[in-house]
């Protein structure tokens, strides 16, 4: 229920470093306007060694919930793991925190946002497909569980540091077994060939690299998704197109994960279509070329 107009709006924020570029305030403002929810949402930078202090100060000032972006998703989970969702526990990373009388709770909505974007907006059902997830850091860890729950036939996690990929797969092995998904870790240089869907959750886009994996990972007509958007995703998306794949950036995931967080906080799910269309026009520009500040993960 919306709060009375005489009460101050509930406070929410996205906490990260850097965070000034974040589109989350505009997204949540649009969701609030569409659903009649009174809230204030801001971008809140935190020092690299000051996430917990920033979170405590935000709560003391009336904060009700926050999104968490790089580099604090692992720390956010560590602070709230006593009241973590199964998704957050598997990822050991959190991007959504809420405060109630019992304290902070946490969840991870990244993977749900990605699955909705792939299946609904890109029109690519994941069930029965061969999927390659590149990267086993915070972004990769956050999306792996929901990807498994979508029941692909096989899911390979490729990472530069083999131990991290293997540990992530071991943690998700019971979930994969329940959903009859063949899950394994692989090195970046030899992850396999002919995947239906390739998801770049690595930091390669931030470094301006085209792709961290060989082109043989793409079957003809494969879907290649970068979790970044805007100029940061341009190299990977160009590489995908050059090798016959359908390319997709992370903008749809950004909006869908935000909608899931909004629903957790407010108990109402916003319509994402108009918000995504407006954001797409802003990011792509009138001529379809990348515009604005570099994209980032939520």
Secondary structure, 3 states (H helix, E strand, C coil): CCCCCCCCCEEEEEEECCCCCCCHHHHHHHHHHHHCCCEEEEEEECCCCCHHHHHHHHHHCCEEEEEECCCCHHHHHHHHHHHECHHHHHHCCCCEEEEECCEEEEECCHHHHHHHHHHHHCCCCCCCCEEEEECCCHHHHHHHHHHHHCCCCEEEEEECCHHHHHHHHHHHHHHHHHCCCEEEEEEHHHCCCCEEEEEECCCCCCCCCCCCCCHHHEEEEEEEEECCCHHHHHHHHHHHHHCCCEEECCHHHHHHHHHHHHHHHHCCCCCCHHHHHHHHHHHHCCCCCCCCCCCCCC
